[in-house]
């Protein structure tokens, strides 16, 4: 038999003969010499949380096609992983202490990064126009440029033989002039002088360019140097450049009586697009010969050679737009059988980006507020599309025109876009509205 005293000795005695810690609490505790894991909790820094996060969100990733389009090399990597399986990693959770480093080039890592960026950039864009105005007898001619928005917030709209001015602040519409009745001639192009904002240049089918003062509603002068209709106009300070159906481009110094100061010859067909760069150093021209051409600002030489001749488009090039924050970047858009938006570096002549819009492109405009590009389209979509720069992923489609959109113009504050189409309507879209909190 074991008495109570002997039983206590057995219960509170350790195998090595020392007393149990329960009976020696007064003594100093000793820290174990090694790390022991008595609870099976994985080490977070040593676990492969990258794959775990990916597997939890696989459905969301596969359902969002726009996310795959964010970065081209991420898309290719995801396709490769789908075909060949996930990268060979030992496990998701790790009970050891060695940290597993994430590969910064991993498609899973980059895709989660793209997703987070996309969420930050989302904003509301109204799918409906703020206002719709009738545009009766608007000429359904792809090669003409018939609206422009001035720095004084007036929109010039050409309706066949009549020129109208819409005041954005007041909403009033006034007729600037009308061509002679019983004439077969018509207005072909219009462009505001940027600095003054009240001088309007108008080209017509009589091969004449007129300068109008809208404040006094008077014609200041007429200039003729073309041999055919004037379908495009562009200003560079006091130099007015005009493009004609013959393919010739003419420079006019509007300050002097002998206004013609230079001719550029490269296009074989009608010049339907003209745009001076924001710094005034380069002129871009587009024609019905499928060419986009870049020139320097040398006005006085009739034999001036172009800096670049871009031949990648397979249809007429009417849509031209210079990037307002990168003076060397030019956007060009092709007609029905092309439908591509090309981005060019005019310093090197390199094609930076090419995007298939799958529709005729009639106009391109840049948004300085959101670093985006908006395009207007004819057959077969008849819509406006906003693109994110520089990856050219679509942001929004603006629908409503019942026939092809032929031209756009942007308000001086950069928040509104006017579009006009063969459906004889002018639509005003507030698609680049800036939050009042972010305004200066």
C-alpha positions, 0 to 999 in steps of 0.5 A: 500500500502507498500512503499519502506522503509517498503518493505526493512524492510520485505525482510531483516528481519529474523524470530526471528527479527534479521537482515539477515547476508547479512546486518551484514557482518561486524560482526564476523561470528559464527561457527555452534555448530553441523556438518551439511550436506548440500551436500549429499556426502558420507563419504569415510572412512565410506563407504563399499568400499570393496564390491563396489570394489568387485562388479566392478571387479566380472567379472575379478575375475570369469574369472581368475581361477589362482587367486582363486588358490592363497590361498586355504582358500580364494578359499573356502571362495569365494565358500561359499560366492557364495553359500550363498550370500555376507556378510550381510552389510547394504550398500555400501555408507554411509552418516553417520560418523561412520567408517565401519571396513573391516574384514581382514579375508573377502574373498573379502579383501583377494582376492583383496590382492592376485590379487595385489600380482599376478600382481607384480610377473608376468614375461616373460618366453620364451615358446620356447627353446633357443637351440635344440640338437640331442640326437641319441640313447638316452636310453628310460628308466625311471629309469636311470639318464643320464645327469648332469651339472657341476659347470664348465658349462659342460653338460654330456650326456649319449647316450647308450654306449657313453659319450659326454660333451657339453661345454656351453660357447663354444658350442663345443661337445666332446666324453669322452669315448665309451664302447666296441663295440658289447656289450650289456652293456650301461651307466646307470647314471652320476654325476659330483663331485660338488667341483672340477667340472671336475671329472665325476662319471659314473655307468653302467650295468656291476655293475661298477662305474667309475671316469673320469677326463674330463680335461685329458679324462682319467679313474681314477678308477673303483669301484664295490660293487653292484650286479646289474646295477647302475642307480643313483649316488649322491655326498657328498664331497668325498663320492659317493653314488650309487643306484642299481637295487637290491635296495641296496645303497652303500657309496664309499670314493673315496680318499682311496683304500678300497672305500666301507664304508657303505650299506643302505638297505630298498628298495625292488626294483631298486633305481632310485633316489638319492639326498644329501641335500645341507648341507650334513646332509641327503640323500634322496632315491627313488625307484620302490617300491614307497618309498621315504626314508630319511637317515642321513649322517652316512656312516659307519654303514651297519645296519643304519635305515632310519629317515623317510620312506614316503609311500604316492606315488603310483608309482615309486619315481625317482624325488627328490629335496632338497630346496636350501634355506630351508634345511629341505624341500624335494620335491618328485615326483611319476610315471605314476599311481601317478603323485603327487608332495609332499613337506616334512618337514624332521625334523618332517616327516610332509607332507607340500603340495601335488599337482596333476600334472596329469602326470608321473614325471621324475625330479624336480629342484628348482630355487633359483632366483624365489623360484620356482620348475620345474618338467619334465613329461612323459605320457601324457603331455611330458612337463615341468611345473614351479610351484610357491612355497609354494602354488604350483600354476602353473606359465608356461608350456614349450612344445615341446618334442614329447615324454616323458621327462626323465631327467633335469639338471640346469646350475650352474648360475641357469638360464637355464634348460636342458631337454632330452626326448625319442624323442631323443632331448636335449632342453635348456630353459632359464626359470629362467633368471635374470634381469641384473639390479638385478645381483651383 
